[in-house]
Amino acid sequence: MSFESDRSLLFVPPSTQDRIKGVLNAIVVLVMYGDYQSQESANVDRLIKVIGRQLSVSLGENYLCFIFRHFPQIQIHPHAQRAAQAAEAAAAQGQFWQMHEMLFIYQQELGNGYLVEYANRLGLDISQFLQDLSRGRYVNRINADIEGGLRSGVEAAPALFINGIRYLDRWTVKQIMAAIVAAND
């Protein structure tokens, strides 16, 4: 089955403070801890998009809620923390999901110059974006995500929780979809 018997539970419950696609009172809430420089995180993010589209067509738009939380693994991904800050700086200008997408698409190019280029492509206020990055305005938020992940047993990204229970099966559309459907039973 998709969940091991020593279930890992989500320590920090989903809230309006999270980066959310969908509605918090959805039947199934997915929480992903991810790292923008991790290829596996990008792959899982793509799988969840596919699953989300399929489920919204068959079960309605309010069936699934997706929440992304930051879990940059700076010891192996030197640009992940700065990329997370860029996503949050974009969020301050109403463009979190657009930047989120761009960071995963171009995850091999996450140096500071590239982050500014992505912000420019999204039409962000570059001056504000740069101020937010240079002042480390969102470091505490990212650290809170990391701390919540650690308290939920997350050691590496990606990590996925379905209705508060850690998903520990294979990263395939079929397996994740089965776990989502089972979570509704």
Contacts in CASP RR format, 6 or more apart in sequence:
PFRMAT RR
TARGET T0000
AUTHOR 0000-0000-0000
METHOD contacts of the structure
MODEL  1
MSFESDRSLLFVPPSTQDRIKGVLNAIVVLVMYGDYQSQESANVDRLIKV
IGRQLSVSLGENYLCFIFRHFPQIQIHPHAQRAAQAAEAAAAQGQFWQMH
EMLFIYQQELGNGYLVEYANRLGLDISQFLQDLSRGRYVNRINADIEGGL
RSGVEAAPALFINGIRYLDRWTVKQIMAAIVAAND
1 169 0 8 1.000
1 182 0 8 1.000
2 162 0 8 1.000
2 167 0 8 1.000
2 168 0 8 1.000
2 169 0 8 1.000
2 175 0 8 1.000
2 178 0 8 1.000
2 179 0 8 1.000
2 182 0 8 1.000
3 165 0 8 1.000
3 166 0 8 1.000
3 167 0 8 1.000
3 168 0 8 1.000
3 169 0 8 1.000
3 179 0 8 1.000
4 168 0 8 1.000
7 165 0 8 1.000
7 166 0 8 1.000
8 152 0 8 1.000
8 153 0 8 1.000
8 161 0 8 1.000
8 165 0 8 1.000
8 166 0 8 1.000
8 168 0 8 1.000
9 152 0 8 1.000
9 164 0 8 1.000
9 165 0 8 1.000
9 166 0 8 1.000
10 31 0 8 1.000
10 152 0 8 1.000
10 161 0 8 1.000
10 164 0 8 1.000
10 165 0 8 1.000
10 166 0 8 1.000
11 148 0 8 1.000
11 149 0 8 1.000
11 151 0 8 1.000
11 152 0 8 1.000
11 153 0 8 1.000
12 148 0 8 1.000
12 149 0 8 1.000
12 151 0 8 1.000
12 152 0 8 1.000
13 164 0 8 1.000
14 20 0 8 1.000
14 24 0 8 1.000
14 29 0 8 1.000
14 31 0 8 1.000
14 65 0 8 1.000
14 67 0 8 1.000
15 24 0 8 1.000
16 24 0 8 1.000
18 31 0 8 1.000
18 67 0 8 1.000
18 68 0 8 1.000
18 69 0 8 1.000
19 67 0 8 1.000
19 68 0 8 1.000
19 69 0 8 1.000
19 87 0 8 1.000
19 91 0 8 1.000
19 96 0 8 1.000
19 97 0 8 1.000
19 100 0 8 1.000
20 65 0 8 1.000
20 66 0 8 1.000
20 67 0 8 1.000
21 65 0 8 1.000
21 66 0 8 1.000
21 67 0 8 1.000
21 97 0 8 1.000
22 61 0 8 1.000
22 62 0 8 1.000
22 64 0 8 1.000
22 65 0 8 1.000
22 66 0 8 1.000
23 62 0 8 1.000
23 65 0 8 1.000
24 65 0 8 1.000
25 62 0 8 1.000
25 65 0 8 1.000
26 62 0 8 1.000
26 63 0 8 1.000
26 64 0 8 1.000
26 65 0 8 1.000
27 59 0 8 1.000
27 62 0 8 1.000
27 63 0 8 1.000
27 64 0 8 1.000
27 184 0 8 1.000
28 63 0 8 1.000
28 64 0 8 1.000
28 65 0 8 1.000
28 162 0 8 1.000
28 163 0 8 1.000
28 180 0 8 1.000
28 183 0 8 1.000
28 184 0 8 1.000
29 64 0 8 1.000
29 65 0 8 1.000
29 67 0 8 1.000
29 162 0 8 1.000
29 163 0 8 1.000
29 164 0 8 1.000
30 48 0 8 1.000
30 64 0 8 1.000
30 65 0 8 1.000
30 66 0 8 1.000
30 67 0 8 1.000
30 160 0 8 1.000
30 161 0 8 1.000
30 162 0 8 1.000
30 180 0 8 1.000
31 67 0 8 1.000
31 69 0 8 1.000
31 160 0 8 1.000
31 161 0 8 1.000
31 164 0 8 1.000
32 41 0 8 1.000
32 44 0 8 1.000
32 45 0 8 1.000
32 48 0 8 1.000
32 66 0 8 1.000
32 67 0 8 1.000
32 68 0 8 1.000
32 69 0 8 1.000
32 158 0 8 1.000
32 159 0 8 1.000
32 160 0 8 1.000
32 161 0 8 1.000
33 69 0 8 1.000
33 70 0 8 1.000
33 71 0 8 1.000
33 145 0 8 1.000
33 149 0 8 1.000
33 152 0 8 1.000
33 154 0 8 1.000
33 157 0 8 1.000
33 158 0 8 1.000
33 159 0 8 1.000
33 160 0 8 1.000
34 41 0 8 1.000
34 44 0 8 1.000
34 45 0 8 1.000
34 68 0 8 1.000
34 69 0 8 1.000
34 70 0 8 1.000
34 71 0 8 1.000
34 72 0 8 1.000
34 157 0 8 1.000
34 158 0 8 1.000
34 159 0 8 1.000
35 41 0 8 1.000
35 70 0 8 1.000
35 71 0 8 1.000
35 72 0 8 1.000
35 73 0 8 1.000
35 77 0 8 1.000
35 80 0 8 1.000
35 157 0 8 1.000
35 158 0 8 1.000
36 42 0 8 1.000
36 72 0 8 1.000
36 77 0 8 1.000
36 79 0 8 1.000
36 80 0 8 1.000
36 83 0 8 1.000
36 84 0 8 1.000
36 87 0 8 1.000
36 103 0 8 1.000
36 104 0 8 1.000
36 107 0 8 1.000
36 110 0 8 1.000
37 72 0 8 1.000
37 73 0 8 1.000
37 77 0 8 1.000
37 78 0 8 1.000
37 79 0 8 1.000
37 80 0 8 1.000
37 83 0 8 1.000
37 107 0 8 1.000
37 110 0 8 1.000
38 73 0 8 1.000
38 77 0 8 1.000
38 80 0 8 1.000
38 107 0 8 1.000
38 157 0 8 1.000
38 158 0 8 1.000
39 107 0 8 1.000
40 157 0 8 1.000
40 158 0 8 1.000
40 171 0 8 1.000
41 104 0 8 1.000
41 157 0 8 1.000
41 158 0 8 1.000
42 104 0 8 1.000
42 107 0 8 1.000
43 171 0 8 1.000
44 158 0 8 1.000
44 160 0 8 1.000
44 171 0 8 1.000
45 68 0 8 1.000
45 100 0 8 1.000
45 104 0 8 1.000
45 158 0 8 1.000
46 104 0 8 1.000
47 171 0 8 1.000
47 172 0 8 1.000
47 173 0 8 1.000
47 176 0 8 1.000
48 66 0 8 1.000
48 176 0 8 1.000
50 173 0 8 1.000
51 64 0 8 1.000
51 173 0 8 1.000
51 176 0 8 1.000
51 177 0 8 1.000
51 180 0 8 1.000
52 64 0 8 1.000
52 66 0 8 1.000
54 177 0 8 1.000
55 63 0 8 1.000
55 64 0 8 1.000
55 177 0 8 1.000
55 180 0 8 1.000
56 63 0 8 1.000
56 64 0 8 1.000
64 180 0 8 1.000
68 100 0 8 1.000
69 145 0 8 1.000
69 148 0 8 1.000
69 149 0 8 1.000
70 84 0 8 1.000
70 87 0 8 1.000
70 88 0 8 1.000
70 141 0 8 1.000
70 142 0 8 1.000
70 145 0 8 1.000
70 146 0 8 1.000
71 145 0 8 1.000
71 146 0 8 1.000
71 149 0 8 1.000
71 154 0 8 1.000
71 156 0 8 1.000
71 157 0 8 1.000
71 158 0 8 1.000
71 159 0 8 1.000
72 80 0 8 1.000
72 81 0 8 1.000
72 83 0 8 1.000
72 84 0 8 1.000
72 142 0 8 1.000
72 146 0 8 1.000
72 157 0 8 1.000
73 80 0 8 1.000
73 156 0 8 1.000
73 157 0 8 1.000
74 80 0 8 1.000
74 81 0 8 1.000
79 110 0 8 1.000
79 111 0 8 1.000
80 110 0 8 1.000
81 142 0 8 1.000
82 110 0 8 1.000
82 111 0 8 1.000
82 112 0 8 1.000
82 115 0 8 1.000
82 133 0 8 1.000
83 103 0 8 1.000
83 107 0 8 1.000
83 110 0 8 1.000
83 115 0 8 1.000
84 138 0 8 1.000
84 142 0 8 1.000
85 132 0 8 1.000
85 133 0 8 1.000
85 136 0 8 1.000
85 137 0 8 1.000
85 138 0 8 1.000
85 139 0 8 1.000
85 142 0 8 1.000
86 99 0 8 1.000
86 103 0 8 1.000
86 115 0 8 1.000
86 118 0 8 1.000
86 119 0 8 1.000
86 129 0 8 1.000
86 133 0 8 1.000
87 96 0 8 1.000
87 99 0 8 1.000
87 100 0 8 1.000
87 103 0 8 1.000
88 96 0 8 1.000
88 132 0 8 1.000
88 137 0 8 1.000
88 138 0 8 1.000
88 141 0 8 1.000
88 142 0 8 1.000
89 119 0 8 1.000
89 124 0 8 1.000
89 128 0 8 1.000
89 129 0 8 1.000
89 132 0 8 1.000
89 133 0 8 1.000
89 137 0 8 1.000
89 138 0 8 1.000
90 96 0 8 1.000
90 98 0 8 1.000
90 99 0 8 1.000
90 119 0 8 1.000
90 122 0 8 1.000
90 124 0 8 1.000
90 129 0 8 1.000
91 99 0 8 1.000
92 128 0 8 1.000
92 132 0 8 1.000
92 137 0 8 1.000
92 138 0 8 1.000
93 124 0 8 1.000
93 125 0 8 1.000
93 128 0 8 1.000
93 129 0 8 1.000
95 122 0 8 1.000
95 123 0 8 1.000
95 124 0 8 1.000
98 122 0 8 1.000
99 118 0 8 1.000
99 119 0 8 1.000
99 122 0 8 1.000
102 118 0 8 1.000
102 121 0 8 1.000
102 122 0 8 1.000
103 110 0 8 1.000
103 118 0 8 1.000
106 114 0 8 1.000
106 118 0 8 1.000
112 133 0 8 1.000
115 133 0 8 1.000
116 126 0 8 1.000
116 129 0 8 1.000
116 130 0 8 1.000
119 126 0 8 1.000
119 129 0 8 1.000
120 126 0 8 1.000
131 137 0 8 1.000
132 138 0 8 1.000
148 154 0 8 1.000
149 159 0 8 1.000
152 159 0 8 1.000
152 161 0 8 1.000
152 166 0 8 1.000
153 159 0 8 1.000
153 166 0 8 1.000
158 171 0 8 1.000
159 166 0 8 1.000
160 166 0 8 1.000
160 167 0 8 1.000
160 176 0 8 1.000
161 167 0 8 1.000
162 179 0 8 1.000
162 180 0 8 1.000
162 183 0 8 1.000
163 183 0 8 1.000
165 183 0 8 1.000
167 176 0 8 1.000
167 179 0 8 1.000
169 175 0 8 1.000
169 176 0 8 1.000
169 179 0 8 1.000
END
